[in-house]
Amino acid sequence: MASIRDLKKDINFVLGDIIEAVYIVEAANNKQDSKEGAKIIDSAIETFDDLITKVNERKVDNRKGHLNKVRQELEKKATSLVEQLNKLG
């Protein structure tokens, strides 16, 4: 089940990097604790919680297909958060 472990790591790293990027952009622009940045961070945390819950679901018919959907959802939500981050800068 290394793929489940890898998926959890991917979720953690991708969303963690987005949160870190928010702090970097805010620091570079002298806008610490902006409302827009806080909104992106909150969305990243909610996404993390949601995706980890979905990965941990055990009672699904097609586990492999379910995990592929979770990975696709991670890509979509991460792309959306990065677009919001780009507007922040």
Backbone as a ProteinNet text record, in pm:
[ID]
protein_1_A
[PRIMARY]
MASIRDLKKDINFVLGDIIEAVYIVEAANNKQDSKEGAKIIDSAIETFDDLITKVNERKVDNRKGHLNKVRQELEKKATSLVEQLNKLG
[TERTIARY]
80.7	0	85.4	197	285.1	218.3	126.9	63.2	-25.4	-86.3	-167.1	-75.9	35.1	131.2	183.8	215.8	264.6	158.7	34	-74.5	-88.6	-81.8	-90.8	25.9	145.8	262.4	244.1	192.5	168.9	71.5	-36.7	-136.3	-69.3	7.5	74.4	174.9	258.7	361.8	303	208.6	151.7	81.6	-5	-80.3	10	108.2	203.9	286.9	325.9	401.5	318.1	189.6	102	91.3	74.3	66.6	196.9	307.9	438	454.2	407	416.7	334.4	221.3	140.5	222.9	287.5	369.6	484.8	544.6	656.7	609.2	497.3	444.1	404.3	339.9	300.1	423	525.9	647.1	716.9	718.2	783.1	709.8	579.6	498.5	462.6	521.5	490.2	341.1	274.3	131.1	104.3	174.2	153.1	8.8	-44.7	-179.2	-289	-275.1	-379.5	-501	-616.1	-739.5	-736.4	-681.5	-675	-583.2	-469.6	-376.3	-436.3	-505.9	-570.5	-676.4	-746.3	-849.3	-786.7	-673.2	-604	-555.6	-499.2	-449.3	-564.8	-675	-791.2	-842.8	-846	-890.3	-796.3	-665.5	-567.4	-585	-610.1	-629.1	-757.1	-864.8	-990.6	-973.7	-901.8	-875.9	-796.2	-694.8	-613.4	-700.6	-781.5	-867.7	-963	-1021.9	-1118.1	-1052.5	-936.4	-870.2	-816.3	-761.5	-711.4	-828.2	-941.7	-1059.9	-1100.4	-1096.6	-1132.6	-1032.7	-905	-803.7	-825.6	-865.2	-882.1	-1013.1	-1102.5	-1226.9	-1193.5	-1244.4	-1212.9	-1328.9	-1447.8	-1564.7	-1606.3	-1518.5	-1549.8	-1540.1	-1619.5	-1622.4	-1492	-1447.2	-1326.2	-1220.6	-1138.3	-1040.2	-942.2	-892.6	-794.9	-857.7	-977.8	-1047.6	-1076.7	-1112.6	-1140.5	-1015.8	-901.4	-777	-733.6	-760.8	-730.5	-815	-941.2	-1028.4	-976.9	-928.2	-872.5	-750.9	-664.2	-545	-586	-688.1	-736	-793.5	-865.2	-921.5	-809.9	-703.2	-587.7	-530.2	-514.6	-459	-547.7	-678.9	-772.4	-768.9	-777.9	-783.7	-650.2	-540	-408.6	-392	-436.3	-429.2	-510.3	-629.2	-714.3	-647.7	-589.4	-522.6	-400.2	-327	-210.3	-254.8	-366.2	-418.7	-455.3	-516.4	-548.6	-421.6	-321.3	-192.1	-126.2	-134.8	-75.9	-142.1	-271	-340.9	-301.7	-259.1	-219.6	-94.7	-3.1	124.8	110.5
-119.9	0	126.9	120.5	237.3	353	324.6	433.1	517.5	457.4	534.3	625.8	571.3	651.7	765.9	735.3	839.5	946	904.6	1000.4	1092.2	1036.3	1118.9	1218	1172	1260.9	1371.1	1334.2	1433.4	1540.2	1496.8	1591.1	1686.4	1630.1	1710.2	1807.6	1759.1	1843.8	1953.4	1918.2	2016.1	2128.3	2090.9	2193.8	2269.4	2201.1	2269.1	2371	2335.2	2428.8	2550.4	2530.8	2643.9	2737.9	2681	2763.8	2841.2	2773.4	2839.2	2950.9	2928.2	3029.7	3152.8	3133.3	3248.3	3335.3	3271.7	3348.1	3419.5	3355.6	3416.4	3536.5	3521.8	3632.8	3749	3717.9	3824.7	3897.1	3821.8	3883.2	3969.6	3921.1	3996.4	4126.1	4127.1	4245.2	4325.5	4291.2	4357.8	4361	4249	4238.2	4119.7	4111.7	4001.3	3999.1	3879.6	3857.1	3924.5	3921	3977.2	3884	3940.1	3860.7	3760.6	3802.7	3713.4	3594.9	3622.4	3516.4	3419.2	3473.6	3388.9	3299.8	3354.5	3276.2	3159.3	3183.3	3077.1	2969.8	3012.2	2917.4	2834.4	2899.7	2826.5	2725.8	2764.6	2673	2554.3	2579.7	2471	2373.4	2424.8	2338.8	2256.9	2321.2	2248.5	2139.9	2172.1	2074.5	1957.6	1987.1	1881.1	1787.4	1844.6	1762.6	1677.3	1737.2	1667.5	1552.2	1578.7	1475.9	1361.5	1392.5	1286.7	1199.6	1260.3	1183	1089.7	1139.2	1055.1	941.9	968.9	864	754.7	793.7	697.9	620.3	654.2	578.6	436.7	340.7	201.5	129.9	179.9	110.5	170.3	153.4	195.6	72.5	71.1	-45.7	-63.5	42.4	36.3	126	68.8	146.7	220.7	152.3	214.5	332.2	314.4	422.6	538.4	506.2	608.4	692.5	625.7	698.2	782	733.1	813	939.5	928.8	1046.9	1146.5	1094.4	1182.1	1255.1	1184.1	1246.9	1356.2	1328.6	1428	1549.5	1524	1634.7	1719.9	1655.4	1729	1819.8	1768.3	1848.6	1968.5	1945.8	2055.1	2163.1	2120.6	2217.7	2289.7	2218.2	2282	2386.2	2353.5	2449.1	2573.7	2554.8	2667.2	2753.9	2689.2	2764.6	2839.7	2780.3	2848	2968.7	2955.8	3070.7	3184.6	3151	3253.3	3315.2	3230.2	3277.6	3374.1	3343.2	3431.3	3568.6	3574	3701.6	3780.5	3708.1	3771.8	3856.8	3808.9	3877.2	3995.8
0	0	0	-64.2	-70.9	-142.4	-235.2	-309.1	-218.3	-117.8	-23.5	57.7	102.3	178	91.4	-34.4	-125.9	-151	-164.4	-186.1	-65.5	53.8	174.3	180.7	144.9	142.3	39	-78.8	-183.7	-136.6	-73.1	-21.4	77.2	168.7	271	209.4	119.2	60.4	-27.8	-113.4	-206.7	-130.8	-39	33.3	131	187.7	274.7	197.9	76.5	-7.5	-44.2	-67.5	-100.4	19	137.9	259.2	279	261.2	275.5	172.9	51.5	-53.8	-18.7	46	89.2	183.9	280.5	374.9	305.3	208.4	135.2	55.3	-15.8	-95.7	-6.1	106.5	198.4	255.1	288.5	343.8	238.2	115.4	8.2	-21.9	-2.4	-32.5	92.2	205.9	333.6	362.7	339.6	365.8	459	569.8	661.2	710.4	723.8	776.9	693.3	562.6	477.5	477.3	451.9	448.9	334.2	221.4	105.6	133.9	196.2	231	331.6	431.3	531.8	467.4	368.7	299.2	223.1	157.9	84.5	181.7	293.4	393.8	450.1	482.5	534	432.2	305.5	199.8	187.1	199.3	190.6	306.5	424.8	541.9	528.3	483.6	461.8	356.2	249.8	143.5	198	277.2	338.1	420.5	509.2	595	513.1	411.1	326	250	191.1	111.1	196.8	313.1	401.4	448.7	476.5	514.8	402.4	279.5	165.1	144	164.1	148.8	252.9	372.7	481.5	475.5	383.9	368.6	325.9	397	367.1	298.1	314.4	260.2	125.9	27.7	-108.7	-198.3	-303.6	-391.5	-467.9	-532	-614.3	-550.1	-465.3	-388.1	-479.1	-580.5	-671.1	-745.3	-796	-864.6	-771.3	-648.4	-547.5	-520.7	-505.3	-478.4	-598.3	-718.9	-838.4	-841.9	-800.8	-794.8	-691.3	-578	-474.9	-529.7	-602.8	-661.8	-761.8	-843.5	-940.2	-868	-759.9	-682.5	-621.6	-575.3	-523	-630.8	-750.7	-860.1	-891.1	-895.9	-926.5	-819.4	-694	-585.2	-568.9	-588.9	-579.1	-688.9	-809	-920.1	-888.4	-833.4	-796.1	-689.1	-589.4	-483.2	-535.6	-627.4	-686.3	-767.9	-838.8	-913.1	-818.1	-705	-604.7	-548.2	-527.7	-475.5	-573.6	-702.5	-803.3	-804.2	-776.3	-769.4	-644.5	-542.1	-415.7	-434.1	-517.1	-537.2	-622.1
[MASK]
+++++++++++++++++++++++++++++++++++++++++++++++++++++++++++++++++++++++++++++++++++++++++

